[in-house]
């Protein structure tokens, strides 16, 4: 169960753009110093179901909820349903909606207007 949570958190971190990433002309920029947390919600007392959501001024956002399925039985599993999104350097908003359960991490990738999903994003999600 904790592995699924760790994988979900890793996926969110991996999707975040690097702080000092090269721009299209090869120069480095650091536009993330002024990012503001616009919304943060958390409902987690350490046991039972949980839910969280956050949104930043740079367009990044994430939300998830989870609960135990078949609690106390041999086939008990943690089920997490969530999504995360970010605005890429190309101006496109990339959205990943996922379910993580006894069948593994199952993402569905969506993008706004502006181009195809970068191969690096697909590779990071595929493992």
C-alpha positions as CSV (number, residue, x, y, z in Angstrom):
1,X,0.0,0.0,0.0
2,X,2.7,2.4,0.9
3,X,4.5,1.6,-2.4
4,X,1.5,2.8,-4.3
5,X,1.4,6.1,-2.4
6,X,5.2,6.5,-2.9
7,X,4.8,5.9,-6.6
8,X,2.0,8.4,-6.9
9,X,4.1,11.1,-5.1
10,X,7.1,10.2,-7.2
11,X,5.0,10.7,-10.4
12,X,3.9,14.1,-9.2
13,X,7.5,15.1,-8.4
14,X,8.8,13.7,-11.7
15,X,6.2,15.7,-13.7
16,X,7.2,19.0,-12.1
17,X,9.5,21.1,-14.3
18,X,13.1,21.5,-13.3
19,X,13.9,24.8,-11.5
20,X,16.7,25.7,-13.9
21,X,15.6,24.3,-17.2
22,X,16.9,25.4,-20.6
23,X,14.5,27.5,-22.6
24,X,13.9,26.9,-26.3
25,X,16.8,29.2,-27.2
26,X,19.2,27.2,-24.9
27,X,19.4,29.9,-22.1
28,X,18.6,29.0,-18.6
29,X,15.9,30.7,-16.6
30,X,14.5,30.4,-13.1
31,X,10.9,31.5,-13.3
32,X,9.8,29.3,-10.3
33,X,11.2,31.5,-7.5
34,X,7.9,33.4,-7.3
35,X,5.5,30.5,-7.3
36,X,2.7,30.9,-4.8
37,X,0.6,28.2,-3.2
38,X,-3.0,29.2,-4.1
39,X,-4.9,26.3,-2.5
40,X,-4.1,23.5,-0.1
41,X,-6.6,21.1,1.3
42,X,-5.9,17.9,3.3
43,X,-8.2,15.5,5.1
44,X,-6.0,12.8,6.6
45,X,-5.9,11.7,10.2
46,X,-3.5,8.9,9.5
47,X,-6.1,6.2,9.4
48,X,-9.1,5.6,7.1
49,X,-9.8,7.4,3.9
50,X,-7.7,10.4,2.9
51,X,-8.0,13.3,0.4
52,X,-5.7,16.1,-0.6
53,X,-5.6,18.9,-3.2
54,X,-3.3,21.8,-4.0
55,X,-2.8,24.4,-6.7
56,X,0.1,26.7,-7.4
57,X,0.3,30.0,-9.3
58,X,2.5,28.4,-12.0
59,X,-0.4,26.2,-13.1
60,X,0.7,23.0,-11.3
61,X,-2.1,21.3,-9.4
62,X,-2.8,17.9,-7.9
63,X,-5.6,16.1,-6.1
64,X,-6.1,12.6,-4.9
65,X,-8.3,10.5,-2.6
66,X,-7.8,7.0,-1.3
67,X,-9.3,4.4,0.9
68,X,-8.8,0.7,1.8
69,X,-10.8,-1.7,-0.3
70,X,-11.8,-5.0,1.4
71,X,-10.4,-3.8,4.7
72,X,-9.3,-6.7,7.0
73,X,-9.5,-9.3,4.3
74,X,-6.7,-11.2,2.6
75,X,-7.4,-9.2,-0.7
76,X,-7.2,-5.8,1.1
77,X,-5.9,-3.1,-1.2
78,X,-5.4,0.7,-1.1
79,X,-7.2,2.4,-3.9
80,X,-6.1,5.9,-4.9
81,X,-7.9,8.0,-7.5
82,X,-6.3,11.3,-8.5
83,X,-4.9,13.7,-11.0
84,X,-2.1,16.1,-11.5
85,X,-1.3,18.7,-14.1
86,X,1.3,21.3,-15.1
87,X,2.0,23.8,-17.8
88,X,4.9,22.8,-19.9
89,X,7.6,25.2,-21.3
90,X,5.6,24.9,-24.6
91,X,2.6,26.5,-22.9
92,X,0.5,23.3,-23.1
93,X,-1.3,22.1,-20.0
94,X,-0.6,18.4,-19.4
95,X,-3.1,16.4,-17.3
96,X,-2.6,13.0,-15.9
97,X,-5.6,11.2,-14.3
98,X,-4.9,8.0,-12.6
99,X,-6.1,5.1,-10.5
100,X,-3.6,3.2,-8.3
101,X,-4.9,0.0,-6.8
102,X,-4.2,-3.8,-6.7
103,X,-3.8,-3.7,-10.5
104,X,-1.0,-1.1,-10.4
105,X,-0.7,2.5,-11.5
106,X,-3.1,3.2,-14.4
107,X,-2.7,6.7,-15.9
108,X,-4.7,8.5,-18.6
109,X,-2.8,11.3,-20.2
110,X,-4.5,14.4,-21.6
111,X,-3.2,17.6,-23.1
112,X,-4.4,21.0,-23.9
113,X,-3.9,22.6,-27.3
114,X,-0.4,23.0,-28.6
115,X,1.2,19.7,-29.6
116,X,1.9,16.1,-28.7
117,X,2.8,14.8,-25.3
118,X,6.6,14.9,-25.0
119,X,8.3,11.5,-25.2
120,X,10.1,12.2,-21.9
121,X,6.7,12.6,-20.1
122,X,5.5,9.3,-21.6
123,X,8.7,7.5,-20.7
124,X,8.6,8.8,-17.1
125,X,5.1,7.5,-16.7
126,X,5.7,4.2,-18.4
127,X,8.7,3.5,-16.0
